């Protein structure tokens, strides 16, 4: 399925020749391919979103159980289980995640090449470029960034864990010295575990997502304002 998505990502490209009545995705040969691959793409992204929401709920559930019991050793064991779930899920998803990002990048590169190297004057107008080149890519782009956002939120939840546990230790709820020390060990364990959502050993957080958004935004600005 990932290979089909990658091969069909350019379904919005032009169909040349007399058999193609209209350029872009409206061409009879292109439109069915575009619908089919877009459906596969949306289904794969939905699976990612479902798993990322589940991973976020898993981290939140750990917080709730830790704050309710304030048991240091038990919290350490539970965080080890949470971390194992996160690593296993990220390892399972990383290939399809890269397939999604690669398909969107391929679409953007083909759209840019189609804009720069076109030789037909009527195909260079702003209305034509937006309708036949940019609009077919925008839904995939939005879904991809939202999927990256949900995955990065898993990492952000893990990064905030030490601060939340420290807040409980120093809060109004009275704790004996021994229990507070054990919870402090949990804080150190969580901070040193460096848990989160990883893609091929690269930790995905919001800073990475914002960099991608800025780069794509720069490309879209160049695409819209490009003229000869």
C-alpha positions in Angstrom: 0.0 0.0 0.0 2.9 2.4 0.8 4.4 1.7 -2.7 1.0 2.4 -4.4 0.8 5.7 -2.5 4.3 6.7 -3.6 3.7 5.8 -7.2 0.3 7.4 -7.3 1.2 10.6 -5.5 1.7 12.4 -8.8 -1.9 11.6 -9.8 -2.6 15.3 -10.1 0.0 15.8 -12.8 -0.8 16.6 -16.4 -1.9 14.1 -18.9 -0.4 15.0 -22.3 -1.6 14.0 -25.7 -4.8 14.2 -27.6 -6.5 11.6 -25.4 -6.3 13.9 -22.4 -9.3 16.3 -22.7 -8.2 18.4 -19.7 -4.9 18.8 -18.0 -4.2 18.0 -14.3 -6.4 15.7 -12.2 -9.4 16.4 -14.3 -7.9 14.3 -17.1 -9.8 11.0 -17.6 -6.6 9.0 -17.1 -5.5 10.9 -14.0 -8.7 11.4 -12.0 -9.4 7.8 -11.0 -5.8 7.3 -10.0 -5.9 10.5 -8.0 -9.0 9.4 -6.1 -7.7 5.9 -5.4 -4.3 7.0 -4.1 -5.8 9.9 -2.1 -8.2 7.4 -0.4 -5.3 5.1 0.5 -3.3 8.1 1.7 -6.2 9.3 3.9 -6.7 5.9 5.4 -3.0 5.5 6.2 -3.0 8.9 7.9 -6.1 8.1 9.9 -4.4 4.9 11.2 -1.5 7.1 12.3 -3.7 9.6 14.0 -5.6 6.8 15.8 -2.3 5.3 17.1 -0.9 8.7 18.1 -4.0 9.6 20.0 -3.8 6.3 21.8 -0.2 6.9 22.7 -1.0 10.3 24.1 -3.8 8.8 26.2 -1.3 6.2 27.5 1.0 8.9 28.7 -1.9 10.8 30.3 -3.0 7.7 32.0 0.4 7.2 33.5 0.2 10.8 35.0 -3.2 10.0 36.5 -2.1 6.8 38.1 1.1 8.3 39.5 -0.7 11.3 41.0 -3.4 9.2 42.5 -1.0 6.7 44.2 2.2 8.7 44.5 4.1 5.4 44.5 7.7 5.9 43.3 8.8 2.3 42.5 5.5 1.5 40.9 5.7 4.7 38.9 9.2 3.8 37.6 8.0 0.4 36.5 4.9 1.9 34.8 7.0 4.4 33.0 9.2 1.6 31.7 6.1 0.0 30.2 5.0 3.3 28.7 8.4 3.9 27.2 8.4 0.3 25.7 4.9 0.9 24.2 6.1 4.2 22.6 9.2 2.7 21.1 7.4 -0.3 19.7 4.6 1.8 18.2 7.1 4.2 16.7 9.2 1.4 15.2 6.1 -0.1 13.7 4.9 3.2 12.2 8.1 4.7 11.0 8.2 3.2 7.5 4.7 4.3 6.7 5.3 7.6 8.3 8.3 8.2 6.0 6.2 7.0 3.1 3.6 9.7 3.8 6.3 12.4 4.1 8.0 11.2 0.9 4.7 11.1 -1.1 3.9 14.7 -0.1 7.5 15.8 -0.9 7.2 14.1 -4.2 4.0 15.9 -5.0 5.5 19.3 -4.1 8.6 18.7 -6.2 6.5 17.6 -9.2 4.2 20.6 -8.9 7.3 22.9 -8.7 8.9 21.3 -11.7 5.6 21.4 -13.7 5.3 25.2 -12.9 8.9 26.1 -13.8 9.3 24.0 -17.0 5.8 24.4 -18.5 5.9 25.7 -22.1 2.2 26.4 -22.6 1.3 30.0 -21.9 -2.3 29.3 -20.8 -1.0 26.8 -18.2 1.1 29.5 -16.5 -1.7 31.6 -15.2 -2.3 31.9 -11.4 -5.8 30.5 -11.6 -4.6 27.4 -13.6 -1.7 26.7 -11.3 -3.8 26.9 -8.1 -6.7 24.9 -9.5 -4.8 22.1 -11.2 -1.5 22.0 -9.2 -1.9 23.4 -5.7 -5.5 22.3 -4.7 -4.9 18.6 -5.2 -1.9 18.7 -2.9 -3.4 20.8 -0.1 -5.5 18.1 1.5 -2.5 15.7 1.6 -0.4 18.5 3.0 -2.9 19.4 5.8 -3.4 15.7 6.7 0.4 15.1 6.8 1.1 18.1 9.1 -1.8 17.2 11.4 -0.4 13.7 11.7 3.1 15.1 12.5 1.5 17.4 15.0 -0.3 14.5 16.8 2.9 12.4 16.8 4.9 15.4 18.1 2.4 15.9 20.9 3.3 12.5 22.3 6.9 13.7 22.6 5.8 16.9 24.2 3.8 15.1 26.8 6.8 13.0 27.7 9.0 16.1 28.0 6.6 17.7 30.4 6.5 14.6 32.7 9.4 15.6 35.0 7.9 19.1 35.6 4.5 17.7 36.4 5.9 15.2 38.9 8.0 18.0 40.5 4.8 20.1 40.8 3.1 17.3 42.7 6.1 16.8 45.1 6.2 20.6 45.9 2.4 21.0 46.0 0.1 21.5 49.0 -0.3 17.7 49.4 1.9 16.7 52.3 4.5 14.0 51.5 6.9 12.3 53.8 10.6 12.6 53.1 11.0 9.0 51.9 8.1 9.1 49.5 9.2 12.5 48.1 12.7 11.1 47.5 11.3 8.1 45.6 9.2 10.4 43.4 12.3 12.4 42.8 14.0 9.3 41.5 11.0 8.8 39.2 11.6 12.4 37.9 15.2 11.6 37.2 14.3 8.3 35.5 11.8 9.9 33.2 14.1 12.8 32.3 17.0 10.4 31.5 14.8 8.0 29.5 14.3 10.6 26.8 11.1 9.0 25.8 8.9 10.2 22.9 8.0 9.4 19.3 11.0 8.4 17.3 11.4 8.1 13.5 14.6 6.1 12.7 16.2 7.2 16.0 15.2 10.9 15.4 13.0 12.3 18.1 10.0 14.1 16.6 8.9 17.1 18.6 7.2 20.4 17.8 10.4 22.2 16.9 10.9 19.7 14.0 7.3 20.1 12.9 7.6 23.9 12.8 10.7 23.7 10.7 8.9 21.5 8.2 6.0 23.9 8.1 8.3 26.9 7.5 10.0 25.1 4.6 6.8 24.1 3.0 5.4 27.6 3.5 8.4 29.0 1.7 7.8 26.7 -1.2 4.2 27.6 -1.4 5.0 31.3 -1.3 7.5 30.8 -4.1 5.0 28.8 -6.1 2.2 31.4 -5.8 4.4 34.4 -6.6 6.6 32.8 -9.3 6.4 34.6 -12.6 8.4 35.0 -15.8 
